[in-house]
Amino acid sequence: MLRLYSALIFLSLIWGLSFVFIKWMVEPAGIWGTTFLRCLAGALILLPLFYRQQKKSSGDPLKWKPLIIVGIFNAAVPWSLIALSETQINSNTASILNATTPLWTGLIGFLVFSVTLTRFQWAGIAVGFLGILILMDFQVGGLFTSHFVGVGTMLIAAMSYAFSSQYTKKALAGVSVVVISSIQLVVGGFVGLIGMFVQGGVDWNGLVEPKALLAIVGLGCFGSGIATLLFFYIVKKGSPEFASTVTYLIPGTAMVWGFVLLDEPVTSNLIIGLLVIFIGVFLSSRKSKKQIKAVVGLEGGSSTAAQCEHKP
């Protein structure tokens, strides 16, 4: 059990630090360059595993259309939006807004995928949105002005993760997480590469600075590669429910990393908003007995894959 808790804490440290890496990387690499480079570094870790797994498989064709859709909405869109957001807001604020993903997952599941929500889940969504308002100091009008870049784009990134989670459950049931993660890195990298050529603005000299190089390795190899494998180690040795508790740890570790490495302040709005959002996520994650039976009936690979796919 000690190994499981150690793995969980290490995972939260990796994913919490990812928001700092994005902050370091977005200035020299640009928004699209950040997406491309993290996908490239992550692919170096996962593609060899993907190749080995495909050699051992029965030769079933890959589900390219849903895999590409997941790659767009689980990597290309949110990773670019997070990078854009961190040009305007602190990394710790971004990490807390990212923690709203389970709230959006429930809401999008209801609106788009005909998922039935319990009263507790509806209450959790409402409480979670209250936490977002606290985080914004109730300045809702900022979402509809020039200040939209930051909080607004971060919320859209969380929505994109949420859609991808629901879509993965529906369209990629039984598909290996190595396949899903590897293809999404390729798709995300391809979109990021196109964006780099169209937008430009990459400071190649800045990318060889120590912080930028550390960010590329940390965000790609660790955040997008090793952390994914570590998450599924926790799922297999512990349980999906235990592994999903990392959602509660990431904002805390991100705030510590942001304070230590970026001198970001930890305000009362951050703390109160984080606690309220956590209460909302806890309530929205509660399932009825009928929903629990449905989850138990799912194949392990498909039910756990989506849980991993909303991390930074």
Beta strands, then each sheet from edge to edge (+ up, - down):
end
